[in-house]
């Protein structure tokens, strides 16, 4: 499958350039510092500490997801290497999937590298394995959605800076839908809160509750933005 | 191999090419010649399925580029004017990647990469990072990626752009080496390059094929004969006066059609440059007539015919103001570069 050939090349690029390592290292550092300060509060129950960890880590995941995905297509267009992909016998869908898999893979690796913190809570406190697994599932799903949004933004821009700004604006808008939900009357408040990227949809994962409609939400957001990025690539050929 | 019928490509409201119709046979090496903005790159991008046409039909090896783009791409190798290279990969890694992208079976990738490295003579740099290579080697790697999958059609957009004279000669040999195994379409604004490497020339102007044929056929079609470049000593007189004297001297030579005064070909005073349009090779008669008239000849040479033809084609339909602008631009560029202008139209001007 050609998508995997592209994914492999992208992973290679992440590992060879200092950018990927720097982003992951910075995100892990922030995660570690936040966890340290959260753990200083001795009045907290271990489950609450774990919930706080997943809340803090979601922010690092979103920022890292945007930064890792900003280069995916914008850099190719800027360097002119997109022509290699555009003139190879591969579908635009495969280009997008390959790019997504590499960036999402790096982000997931970053998420898994934080595992020592919940494991410490598990060893020293009273939390269930399910809570940890569900929390990570939520973080990974959130990371997938943000990576897809970043990839879509990258498909629109030639500059990585513009790509990350567009991506951040989209993510911020989707997060702030919960504020809109508070300001409007029923049934629109339910509608908007259901669309919010973080608030209503992520909280169940933080507390260790697995809700399949929330899983479906993140999968749909991911699919929607990957499809949008594919359509942008297809449309460019007709321009 | 290639059939293009009534092809149009618009960028928004602007027509880049069209109507454009032509056919290119299997194994031909065809040169696409035209000024910047004429539509060369857009045409090549459509052939390579990088862009899709607005309307019209383009078939490569019998396959329509809109209906079966993936199959067409598998049969085409494309080198854009800016080679699509990843600086962070070694040559070998990059070519292996390009081969895998283009459906080369995994067990044959190593052999194919080795073959194209040998053909393009880049074996010595196979383990070097592409970012550390010279421009000439980067162009070679660009060609290697275009042929790594053994395509039936190779499309090269300005392959000698930015190369030094030695690299140009090497690249010319490389393109010639593709003859036979592939159908090749090369674009360039370096006129001599097209005549050196191609079997047939397509002159493209305003997005349309203005002329098509071999260099000889073009010459015959235009019936414009040839041009003689003259550099004369003015001996204290003005360039116009010398030109006038030369015109009188050449009036007795029946083949002379027009005598044109150019910017001086050499720095300093006392030199006049003329361009003489003739319908047959009368260089000897021209020389004798000028000497008999007492005009000192510093240089008498035959202009590159292709350049003359190209200029003539471009000037067809162009008003005299346009021609003057072109000549003035040419003179300005020469003054800036301080390069000795052997002909009224150099490659630099046409770029």
Contacts between the chains, C-beta under 8 A, distances in Angstrom:
chain1	res1	chain2	res2	distance
A	2	B	100	7.6
A	2	B	101	6.2
A	5	B	97	7.0
A	5	B	100	4.6
A	5	B	101	6.0
A	6	B	101	7.6
A	9	B	86	7.8
A	9	B	89	7.9
A	9	B	97	5.5
A	12	B	89	7.8
A	13	B	86	7.5
A	13	B	88	6.1
A	16	B	88	5.3
A	17	B	88	6.5
A	79	B	84	7.8
A	79	B	86	7.7
A	79	B	87	8.0
A	80	B	80	6.8
A	80	B	82	4.5
A	80	B	83	7.8
A	80	B	84	5.5
A	81	B	84	4.4
A	81	B	85	6.9
A	81	B	86	5.9
A	82	B	84	7.4
A	83	B	50	6.1
A	83	B	78	7.1
A	83	B	80	5.0
A	83	B	84	4.4
A	84	B	84	3.9
A	84	B	98	6.5
A	84	B	101	7.1
A	84	B	145	7.0
A	85	B	101	7.2
A	86	B	49	7.8
A	86	B	50	4.9
A	87	B	48	4.7
A	87	B	49	6.3
A	87	B	50	5.2
A	87	B	73	5.8
A	87	B	76	6.9
A	87	B	78	4.6
A	88	B	73	6.1
A	88	B	98	7.6
A	88	B	101	4.1
A	88	B	102	5.3
A	89	B	70	4.6
A	89	B	71	7.2
A	89	B	73	4.2
A	89	B	74	4.1
A	89	B	101	7.9
A	89	B	102	6.3
A	89	B	103	5.8
A	90	B	70	7.4
A	90	B	101	6.3
A	91	B	70	6.9
A	237	B	50	7.2
A	237	B	51	5.8
A	237	B	52	4.8
A	238	B	51	8.0
A	238	B	52	5.4
A	238	B	54	8.0
A	239	B	11	6.6
A	239	B	51	7.7
